[in-house]
Amino acid sequence: MTCNEIREWLGPYLDDEAPTDVRSAVEAHLSACEDCAREVDSLRDMTDALAQPDAVRVPPELWGTIQARLSKTATRRRRVVFTFRRVAAAAAVLIIAVGLGVFALPWGWDGAGSAQAATIDFGTLLDALKFDANAAFEKFLQQYDAREIPASEAKRYAPKLSFGLPETLAGGFRLERTYALRFGKNPGIAARYLRDGELLGVVFHPPILKEQFGTHEDRECIIGQHRGHAVEVGEWTLAHVTDPTTCHCVLSRLDHERELAGILHVLAPATGESHANDHTKP
C-alpha cells in the first residue's frame, strides 16, 4: 500500500474499525515508513488529549463579573420589553377603538366628538324596511350609537336644532322612546312613535350633513306646505324637510297630503313655503 492509501485508512485504523487485512497492511507499512509512523503518533496524541482534557482553573472573580453583566443585560431587556408592551398595548387599543368606532366622547360634550363621518347613511335602514321596519329603525339607531333619553332633555342635548316632539301625533301615534345620537361632532335626536305597533320614526339633524340612501332613489317632493325630498321603498316613505337649522326626517307609511303634512307641521314648525329653498341636497 502506498502512503496515500495508508493515510485514507489511518482514521479507521486508530478507531479500531479497519478490516483485519487492512489493519495488517497498515501496520506493515508503518513499520517501514517513518513519515506515516510519525503522522500516526501525532494523530494518537491529539486523540488522547481530546479524550482527557486538562482541568482549567477559573479565577474566583470571574463569576461575579459574569453575574453583573447578566444583571445589566436582564435589566435592559426588561426595559425594552416593558416599553414594547406599552407601545403594543396602546397600538392595540387604538386599532380596536378604530375598528369599533368608539372615539365618541361623553354625550353632551360639544368639542371634537365621534370618529364617525359627518355623512348620514340611511342605506341600511332603507334596505331592511321590507323585512321589519322596527328592526330596521333600531339598526339605524345602533349605527349612530343612540342612547335613550327623556323627551324633556332633547332640546337641551341639541339646542341648535329646531323641532317639535309632542307626546302624541295626529292619527293616534304616541311617543314611545327618544334618543340622543351624534353624527360626527354634531348632536342629533331621534324618536320612535307607535300606533297599534305601526312605526313612525323621526330623526333630526343639522342640514349641513350629507345624506346617503344606498341604491334607493331620492326625489324632490312637496308635502302640504313643506318642500323637501323623499325616498320610497314599497309602502314606506322616508321624507326630509329642512329649515335653516334642522333637517327633519320622517319614516312612515302615511299618505303625504292626508296625514303626513299635518304631522310635519308639528315636527318641523319652522319649515314651510318661506323655507322652500333652504334645503341643501347632497
Buried (B, 14 or more C-beta within 10 A) or exposed (E): BEEEEBBEBBEBBBEEEBEEEBBEBBEEBBEEBEEBEEBBEEBEEEEEEEEEEEEEEEEEEEEEEEEEEEEEEEEEEEEEEEEEEEEEEEEEEEEEEEEEBEEBBEBBEEEEBBEBEBEBBBBEBBBBBEEEBEEBBBBBBEBBBBEEBEBEEBEEBBEEBBBBBBEEBBBEBBBEBBBBBBBBBBBBBBBBBBBEEBBBBBBBBBBEBEBBBEEBEBEEBBBBBBBBBBBBBEEBBBBBBBBEBBBBBBBBBBEBEEBBBBBBBBBBEBBBEEBBEBBEEE
